[in-house]
Amino acid sequence: MAKVAISLPDDVSEAIEKNRLAIGITRSEVIRKAIEEYLRHEKKRQLEERYIQGDLDCPETAEGIDWVARVGLAALAGDSWEQEGEN
């Protein structure tokens, strides 16, 4: 496991200390969890950005939407809407 030294403003350090004492975990764990959450958030943001860019690069067309609706309806038409065991 890598060790990293960081500098924090006093108010942030005090908030971390207060929080960690209240929930009974180490300072390292508070900071590790915060970084992990930040990384999850960044990954989600990047995926959303890629999704939006993909939509801008290749937007849906009326024809494409119509095709999806027709295929979806055709697929659903063949399904039984009754739950198994029901008459």
Secondary structure by P-SEA (a helix, b strand, c coil): cbbbbbbbcaaaaaaaaaaaaaacccaaaaaaaaaaaaaaaaaaaaaaaaaaaaaaaccccaaaaaaaaaaaaaaaaaccccccccc
